[in-house]
Amino acid sequence: MKTVGVYFHLHESYLDKAALDLEGIESFVANENTFTIHADGYKPNLKLQVSDSDFEEALKILQELREEEE
């Protein structure tokens, strides 16, 4: 598994997961029930992961999604 995104908020990770699902790419939100507190506040700890074989395509899909949002 490779990480294609790191998030502060669970809903953000699930929006990207849904975008990948629509394209037929299975993904997994790691650390869904955890968070990490540091001296300077919160650290993003939610990770959206895909299989090694889907990694490049997933990055492309998420990049296109970001460009559409701008």
HELIX and SHEET records of a PDB file:
HELIX    1   1 LEU A   10  LEU A   22  1                                  13    
HELIX    2   2 ASP A   52  ASP A   54  5                                   3    
HELIX    3   3 PHE A   55  GLU A   69  1                                  15    
SHEET    1   A 3 LYS A   2  TYR A   7  0                                        
SHEET    2   A 3 LEU A  46  VAL A  50 -1                                        
SHEET    3   A 3 SER A  27  ALA A  30 -1                                        
SHEET    1   B 2 THR A  36  HIS A  38  0                                        
SHEET    2   B 2 GLY A  41  LYS A  43 -1                                        
END                                                                             
